[in-house]
Amino acid sequence: MAFFRNSTVNLLNLHYGIHSIALNGGATFFAIYLLKSGVPIAAVLVSLALILLGRFVIRPIVIGFTARWGLRAMVVAGTVLSALQYPILAEIHGVGIALAGLIAISAVGDTVYWTTYHAYFAALGDDDLRGQQIGVREAIAAVVGIASPLLTGWMLVTFGPRAAFGTTSVIAALAALPILWAPEVKVKPHVPGAFGAAIPGMLLFVADGWVAAGYVFVWQIALFVSLGQSLLAYGGAVAFAALVGAIGALTLGRHIDAGHGKQAVWYAFGMFALIVVLRAIATGNALIAVLANAFGALAACLYIPTLMTAVYTLAKRSPCTLRFHVATEGGWDIGGATGLLAAALATGLGTPLSASILLSLAGVAAIIIMLRRYYASIRRPWPMSGGNPPRANT
C-alpha cells in the first residue's frame, strides 16, 4: 500500500474525511432544506446558480491572499469560512434577506476552500500514486457518508434545523485541525503563463460543472420529491448510496496508476452515462429512485478518480497549482451556473425534472473526449510546453 506512505496526503485525507461528514450531512440537505422551507424549485436552482456566479467573480482575489499567507493557512481559513453557511441555512424561511445572506457567505466560503484545497492536494500528492490516493480519499468520504445523512435527517426531524445544521457547522470547522500539521506550500505573487497552462483543466471543469447541475443538484430535488419529501427517507437513500459507493472507490485508482487511463475513461463514464439516464427514468418512482441513487454513488467513485487524476497531475505540472485551480474552479462555476439556470428555466416552463437531468449527458460526452485525449498523450512530450517538461510548481 505505497499510497499510504505519503504522510502529508494521509493528513489531507483525514481532513477530507472529517469535512465529508459535513458534505454528506448538512450539505446534502442544502437544496432540500431550501425547498422544504418554502423556496420554489426554480428559485432553489437559481439560488445555487447565484452562489456559483458569486464564486466566479471573487475567486481571483484568493490569489493575492494566498501569495501572502500560503496555501496551508488559506485551506484552514476556507474550511472555517465554509462552515459558517450552515447556521444561516437554518434561518431560511422562503425567499428573503436570509437567503441573500446565505448565497453571499456560501460563495465566499466555497471559493476560498475549494480553490486552495484542490491546489494543495495537487501540489503535495504523488503523480505515480495519484489515482490510488484519490481513491482512498473517496473511499473515506463514502464510508463517512453512510452515517452522516442518516444522522442529519434524524436531527432535522427530531431537534430542528438549528441543531442539525449547527452540528454540521462545528464538524466542518473541526476539519481544519489536521491541516495544521501539514507542510506549507508557498505561492509566488506573479507567475507568467500559469493561466494558459490551465486551459485543459478549465475545459474539463466547465463540462464537469454542467454535469453536476443536472446529475447532482436537480437529482437531489428529484429524489426528495420522489420520496414524498420525507427528510428521513431522503437521508436513508443517501446513506444507502454511500454504502454501495464505498465498495468500488479504490479499484479504479490503481487501474489508472498502472497506465490504463484510457480504458478507465470508458468504464467510469460509460457507467456514468447509464446512471444519468436511469436517474431521469426513476424520477417519480421511489424504489427505482433509491436504486438509481445507490448506483450513482458507485459511478461517482469511478468518475472522480478518473477525472481528478488528470486534473491534479495537470495542476502539479503547471507553473502554479493555485492559479491552475483558480481557472479550473472558475470553469466549474460557469458550467454549473449555466446548467442550473437552464434547468431553472426549463422547470419554470413546466418541463419535468427528468429532462433537466438528461442535460448532463452533453457534459459527460465532452469529458469522455477530453480525457481520452489526455490519457492517450501522457506518455508523449508535454503538449502545453512545446515538448519540454513543465516547470515545477514552487
C-alpha positions, 0 to 999 in steps of 0.5 A: 500500500505505497499510497499510504506512505505519503504522510502529508496526503494521509493528513489531507485525507483525514481532513477530507474525511472529517469535512465529508461528514459535513458534505454528506450531512448538512450539505446534502440537505442544502437544496432540500432544506431550501425547498422544504422551507418554502423556496420554489424549485426554480428559485432553489436552482437559481439560488445555487446558480447565484452562489456559483456566479458569486464564486466566479467573480471573487475567486481571483482575489484568493490569489493575492491572499494566498501569495501572502499567507500560503496555501496551508493557512488559506485551506484552514481559513476556507474550511472555517469560512465554509462552515459558517453557511450552515447556521444561516441555512437554518434561518431560511424561511422562503425567499428573503434577506436570509437567503441573500445572506446565505448565497453571499457567505456560501460563495465566499466560503466555497471559493476560498476552500475549494480553490486552495484545497484542490491546489494543495492536494495537487501540489503535495500528492504523488503523480505515480500514486495519484489515482490510488490516493484519490481513491482512498480519499473517496473511499473515506468520504463514502464510508463517512457518508453512510452515517452522516445523512442518516444522522442529519435527517434524524436531527432535522426531524427530531431537534430542528434545523438549528441543531442539525445544521449547527452540528454540521457547522462545528464538524466542518470547522473541526476539519481544519485541525489536521491541516495544521500539521501539514507542510506549507506550500508557498505561492509566488505573487506573479507567475507568467503563463500559469493561466494558459497552462490551465486551459485543459483543466478549465475545459474539463471543469466547465463540462464537469460543472454542467454535469453536476447541475443536472446529475447532482443538484436537480437529482437531489430535488428529484429524489426528495420529491420522489420520496414524498419529501420525507427528510428521513427517507431522503437521508436513508437513500443517501446513506444507502448510496454511500454504502454501495459507493464505498465498495468500488472507490479504490479499484479504479485508482490503481487501474489508472496508476498502472497506465490504463487511463484510457480504458478507465475513461470508458468504464467510469463514464460509460457507467456514468452515462447509464446512471444519468439516464436511469436517474431521469427514468426513476424520477417519480418512482421511489424504489427505482429512485433509491436504486438509481441513487445507490448506483450513482454513488458507485459511478461517482467513485469511478468518475472522480478518480478518473477525472481528478487524476488528470486534473491534479497531475495537470495542476502539479505540472503547471507553473502554479497549482493555485492559479491552475485551480483558480481557472479550473474552479472558475470553469466549474462555476460557469458550467454549473451556473449555466446548467442550473439556470437552464434547468431553472428555466426549463422547470419554470416552463413546466418541463419535468425534472427528468429532462433537466437531468438528461442535460448532463449527458452533453457534459459527460460526452465532452469529458469522455473526449477530453480525457481520452485525449489526455490519457492517450498523450501522457506518455508523449512530450508535454503538449502545453510546453512545446515538448519540454517538461513543465516547470515545477510548481514552487 
